[in-house]
Amino acid sequence: MPSMLVIATTAVPDHLRGALSRWTSEVVPGIFVGTVSARVREQLWDAVSEVVGDGAAVLVHSAPTEQGYAIQTAGTRRRVPMDFDGLTLIRMTAPPPDPRSAKRRQNPG
């Protein structure tokens, strides 16, 4: 049975955006919305996960959970979904270190 999904992408290759737009609508740049079967959703997410590279992507879809949806991520993100007693909460991770500040500390002059 088809269900709604939302895929949000950041800095992904154009060919991936084209592939997603075959099954969904890109309502604003990088945000794809559609109603597809679980099989198509899994195939789309596999394609996203394989080519996300240095970019990032988030999939939100209907699921039989307490919240009514599930979240999956691919790529590097500061927001990481965590299961907490059956609820998906978002944990913020530390920002990546700035390589420029590390060089300044090593060469303070």
N, C-alpha and C positions, 0 to 999 in steps of 0.2 A: 504494500500500500504506500503510495507516495506521501512524503511529508516535506515540510518546508525546511530549508537550510539557508544559512548566511555564511559566506566565506569572505573574510577581510584579508587583503593582501597588502604588503609593503615591499617595495623594491624587488619585484619578481620579474622574470623575463616576459617580454611582450607576447611570445608564443603561448605562454601559460594563460595569460589573460584572454587570448583568443580562444583557447580550448575551453576555458570556463564559460565564456560567453555563448558557446554553442548550446549549453544546457541551462544557463541562468541569465539573468539580466544584470548588467553592471549599472546599478542605480546611481552611484557616484564613483569617481575613479577609485578602483581597488576594492569596492564593496559589491559582491555578487549575491543575488537573492534568487531562489528558485524553489520549485517543488519537484522532487525527483524520488525515485525508488531508492531503497537502502543499497541495492547493488550499484546503481549509478553513483550514489553519494560516495560509496567506498572506492569506486574506480576513480572518481574525480579527486578524492583526497589522496589516493596513492600517487596520482600524477602530480599533485601539488607538492607532496612530501619529497618526491624524487628530484624536483627541479627548483625548489625554493632557494637553494644556494645561500647567499649572504642575506637574502631577504627574510621575510617572516610572513606567516599566515595563521589565521585562526578560523576554525570551523565550529559553528553552533548549529545544532539540529535538534529536532523534536526527539525525545526519548522517554521511555517509561520510568522516569525518576521522580523523586519528590519535587524537584524544581520544574520538571516537564521538559528539560532540555539537557544536552550533553555538550561539552566543550573539548576540542582537540586543538593542539598547536603544532606548528612545524617551524623550524628556523630559530633564530636567536631572538628571545623576547625577555623583557624585564618582568612582565606579568606572567606568572606560572600558575595554571590551575592545580589545585590540591584538593583531594578528597578529605573531608572532615565529617566523620560520622554520617556518610551518605550524602552530604551536601558538597557541591563544588564551590570552593572559595578561591579567591585570587591572592596569591602571595607575591609581593614585590621583592625582586632581588636587587642587590647592590648594582649600581651602574658600573660598566667596565672601566678599569683604570685608564686614565688619560696618559698615553705614552709621552706626551710633551712635558707633563708635570714631573714624571720620573726622571727625565733627562735633566731638568732644572735642579732637582735635588742632588743629582750626582755631580753636576758642574755648577756650583753656586757662585760663579764669579764672572 
